[in-house]
Amino acid sequence: MTAVLKHELRSYFHSLTAYVFGAFLLAFIGIGVVLYNIQAAVSNFEYVLSFANLIFVVIVPILTMRVIAEERRQKTDQLLYSLPITTFQVIAGKYAALLILYTIPLAVISLYPLIFAQFGDVYLPTSYGSILAFFILGAALIAVGMFISSLTDNQGLAAGIGIAAILLNYYSVSLSEYVSSTAVGTLIALVVLILLLGLVIRYLTRNGNLAYWISFALIALVMVLFFFDNTVFEGLLPEIMTTLSLFSRFTVFVNGVFDMTAIVYYLTVIVFFLSLSVQSLEKRRYN
């Protein structure tokens, strides 16, 4: 794991990736500071982070698009499989390198509330609680980006899918107001999601029977629940879209509430998508 970590960090800092990523993040945060803390004379630094989390739509896919896709394109992933380390250690090393890359500009940003406190009243617990949530939010999105990168050897495709996925999650709460809240609409959406899950399982395991049986069992369960009591499905789709939103949970921290359920949710997303990335590499190793 340490060897992978050092190799990844060396490749990032010997190219423009680390510097472009840090520059984009610092520049966007700087724009928010000018708009809120300086021009509008607002002392709440957490509002800047709420404004700046849109930058994740761009910087995370750009940061993660090559992490595995480039290895697959150049066939250097075969070298990783020959190392005396597990696939989990490979993914953990790559993910740790991305987190270090993300932490460096965030460490600079962490100084801002202390600087502003010298010129006015800044509620530091809320500011630093929001910074911590901002870090974990970014860590969760990076895990999602890594999984997307593991699915293809095309960096552009990985970046495009990553941007679309994060943008959809960013606007999921707003979009939930326009989707069907009827029981039938929710049923159709759940069936589509189960079929997509089946495709992912089939891709990761190369086991069509497993994917078909899991999809069939889940669809049968949903159908039974629907015909038993379809009122449970009314308004369920908008609720699911709101619940799965990573960005809406960050708003709670901006409002001054340290929500442990949001932290647990972010950590769950990290573990889930890193596990999927491990399975994606394992599938390729055995093929």
C-alpha positions in Angstrom: 0.0 0.0 0.0 2.8 2.4 0.9 4.5 1.8 -2.5 1.3 2.5 -4.3 0.7 5.7 -2.2 4.3 7.0 -3.0 4.0 6.2 -6.7 0.6 8.0 -7.0 1.8 11.1 -5.1 5.0 11.2 -7.2 3.0 11.0 -10.4 0.5 13.7 -9.2 3.2 16.2 -8.2 5.4 15.5 -11.2 2.5 16.5 -13.4 0.1 19.4 -13.3 -2.7 17.4 -11.7 -2.0 18.4 -8.1 -1.3 22.0 -8.9 -4.4 22.5 -11.2 -6.6 20.8 -8.6 -5.3 22.9 -5.8 -5.5 26.1 -7.8 -9.1 25.5 -8.9 -10.3 24.7 -5.3 -8.4 27.7 -3.8 -9.6 30.0 -6.6 -13.3 29.0 -6.2 -13.1 29.4 -2.4 -11.4 32.7 -2.9 -14.3 33.9 -5.1 -16.7 32.9 -2.4 -14.7 34.7 0.2 -14.8 37.9 -1.9 -18.5 37.6 -2.4 -19.6 36.8 1.1 -16.9 37.7 3.7 -15.4 40.8 2.1 -17.9 42.3 -0.3 -21.1 41.5 1.7 -19.3 41.7 5.0 -20.7 38.4 6.3 -18.7 36.7 9.0 -20.0 33.2 8.4 -17.3 31.3 6.5 -19.5 28.3 6.2 -21.6 30.2 3.7 -18.5 30.2 1.4 -18.3 26.4 1.6 -21.9 26.1 0.8 -21.3 28.2 -2.3 -18.1 26.4 -3.2 -19.3 22.8 -3.1 -20.5 23.2 -6.7 -16.8 23.0 -7.7 -16.9 19.3 -6.8 -18.8 18.7 -10.0 -15.7 19.7 -12.0 -12.7 19.0 -9.9 -13.5 15.5 -8.6 -14.1 13.9 -12.0 -10.9 15.6 -13.4 -9.0 14.4 -10.4 -10.2 10.8 -10.4 -10.7 10.1 -14.1 -7.2 8.8 -14.7 -6.6 7.0 -11.3 -7.6 3.6 -12.7 -8.8 4.3 -16.2 -5.2 5.4 -17.2 -3.8 2.2 -15.7 -6.2 0.1 -17.8 -5.5 2.1 -21.0 -1.7 1.7 -20.7 -2.0 -1.9 -19.5 0.1 -1.0 -16.4 -2.7 -2.4 -14.2 -1.1 -5.8 -15.0 1.9 -4.7 -13.0 -0.3 -3.9 -10.0 -1.7 -7.4 -10.1 1.8 -8.9 -10.0 2.7 -7.0 -6.9 2.7 -8.9 -3.5 -0.2 -6.8 -2.3 -4.0 -7.3 -2.3 -6.4 -5.4 -4.5 -7.7 -3.7 -1.5 -4.3 -2.3 -0.7 -4.0 -1.0 -4.3 -7.3 0.8 -4.0 -6.5 2.1 -0.5 -3.1 3.4 -1.6 -4.6 5.2 -4.6 -7.5 6.6 -2.5 -5.1 7.8 0.3 -3.0 9.6 -2.3 -6.1 11.4 -3.6 -7.1 12.4 0.0 -3.7 13.8 0.6 -3.9 15.8 -2.6 -7.3 17.1 -1.4 -6.2 17.8 2.1 -3.3 20.2 1.1 -5.5 23.0 -0.3 -8.1 22.4 2.4 -5.4 22.9 5.1 -4.8 26.4 3.6 -8.5 27.1 3.5 -8.7 26.1 7.2 -6.7 29.2 8.1 -9.3 31.5 6.7 -11.7 31.5 9.7 -8.8 32.3 12.0 -7.7 35.2 9.8 -11.3 36.6 9.6 -11.6 36.2 13.4 -8.9 38.9 13.8 -11.2 41.4 12.1 -14.6 40.5 13.4 -16.8 37.9 15.2 -16.5 34.5 13.6 -18.2 31.5 15.2 -15.3 29.0 14.9 -17.1 25.8 15.9 -19.6 26.2 13.0 -16.8 27.2 10.6 -14.6 24.2 11.4 -17.5 21.8 11.7 -18.5 22.8 8.1 -14.8 22.4 7.0 -14.8 18.9 8.4 -18.1 18.1 6.6 -16.7 19.7 3.4 -13.7 17.3 3.7 -15.8 14.2 4.2 -18.2 15.3 1.4 -15.2 15.6 -0.9 -13.8 12.2 0.3 -17.2 10.5 -0.5 -17.3 12.1 -4.0 -13.7 11.0 -4.7 -14.7 7.4 -3.8 -17.5 7.6 -6.3 -15.2 9.0 -8.9 -12.7 6.2 -8.3 -15.4 3.6 -8.9 -16.4 5.2 -12.1 -12.8 5.3 -13.3 -12.5 1.6 -12.6 -15.3 0.8 -15.0 -13.6 2.1 -18.2 -10.2 2.7 -19.8 -11.4 5.9 -21.4 -10.5 9.0 -19.2 -12.9 11.3 -21.1 -15.8 8.9 -20.6 -14.9 8.5 -16.9 -14.8 12.2 -16.5 -18.1 12.7 -18.3 -20.0 10.0 -16.3 -18.5 11.5 -13.1 -19.7 15.0 -13.9 -23.1 13.7 -14.8 -23.4 11.6 -11.7 -22.2 14.4 -9.3 -24.3 17.0 -11.0 -27.4 14.8 -10.8 -26.7 14.3 -7.1 -26.2 18.0 -6.6 -29.6 18.9 -8.1 -31.4 15.8 -6.8 -33.4 17.7 -4.2 -34.5 20.2 -6.7 -35.4 17.5 -9.3 -37.4 15.6 -6.6 -40.1 18.3 -6.8 -40.7 17.5 -10.5 -40.6 13.7 -10.5 -43.8 11.6 -10.1 -44.9 11.1 -6.5 -47.5 8.5 -7.4 -47.3 4.9 -6.3 -47.1 3.7 -10.0 -44.3 6.2 -10.8 -42.3 5.1 -7.8 -42.8 1.4 -8.8 -41.5 2.0 -12.3 -38.5 4.0 -11.0 -37.6 1.3 -8.5 -37.8 -1.4 -11.2 -35.5 0.6 -13.5 -33.0 1.1 -10.6 -33.1 -2.6 -9.8 -32.3 -3.5 -13.5 -29.4 -1.0 -13.4 -28.2 -2.6 -10.2 -28.4 -6.0 -12.0 -26.2 -4.7 -14.8 -23.6 -3.4 -12.4 -23.5 -6.8 -10.5 -23.2 -8.6 -13.8 -20.3 -6.3 -14.9 -18.5 -6.7 -11.6 -18.9 -10.4 -11.1 -19.2 -11.6 -14.7 -21.9 -13.9 -13.3 -25.1 -13.4 -15.3 -27.1 -15.9 -13.2 -26.3 -14.1 -10.0 -27.3 -10.7 -11.5 -30.6 -12.1 -12.9 -31.6 -13.9 -9.7 -30.8 -10.8 -7.5 -32.8 -8.6 -9.9 -35.7 -11.0 -10.1 -35.8 -11.4 -6.3 -35.8 -7.6 -5.7 -38.4 -6.9 -8.4 -40.6 -9.7 -7.0 -40.3 -8.2 -3.5 -41.2 -4.7 -4.7 -44.2 -6.1 -6.6 -45.5 -8.0 -3.6 -45.1 -4.9 -1.4 -46.9 -2.8 -4.1 -49.9 -5.1 -4.4 -50.0 -5.6 -0.6 -50.1 -1.8 0.2 -49.3 0.6 -2.6 -49.8 3.6 -0.3 -46.3 3.0 1.0 -45.0 3.9 -2.5 -46.7 7.3 -2.7 -44.1 10.1 -2.5 -41.4 7.5 -2.0 -39.3 8.4 -5.1 -38.9 12.1 -4.2 -38.0 11.0 -0.6 -35.4 8.6 -1.9 -33.8 11.3 -4.1 -33.7 13.7 -1.2 -32.2 11.1 1.2 -29.5 10.0 -1.2 -28.3 13.6 -1.8 -24.8 14.1 -0.5 -25.0 17.8 -0.9 -28.3 18.4 1.0 -26.8 16.8 4.1 -24.0 19.4 4.0 -26.5 22.2 4.4 -27.2 21.0 7.9 -23.6 21.8 9.0 -23.8 25.2 7.3 -26.9 25.9 9.5 -24.8 25.3 12.6 -25.9 21.7 13.4 -23.2 19.0 13.6 -25.2 16.0 12.2 -23.6 12.7 13.0 -26.0 10.8 10.8 -24.7 12.8 7.8 -21.1 11.8 8.8 -22.1 8.2 9.0 -23.8 8.4 5.6 -20.7 9.9 4.0 -18.5 7.2 5.6 -20.9 4.5 4.3 -20.8 5.9 0.8 -16.9 5.9 1.0 -16.8 2.2 2.1 -19.5 1.1 -0.4 -17.8 2.7 -3.5 -14.3 1.7 -2.5 -15.6 -1.9 -2.1 -17.1 -1.7 -5.6 -13.8 -0.4 -6.9 -12.0 -3.4 -5.3 -14.5 -5.8 -6.9 -14.1 -4.1 -10.3 -10.3 -4.6 -10.1 -10.7 -8.2 -8.9 -12.9 -8.9 -11.9 -10.3 -7.7 -14.3 -7.5 -9.5 -12.4 -9.2 -12.9 -12.8 -10.2 -12.2 -16.4 
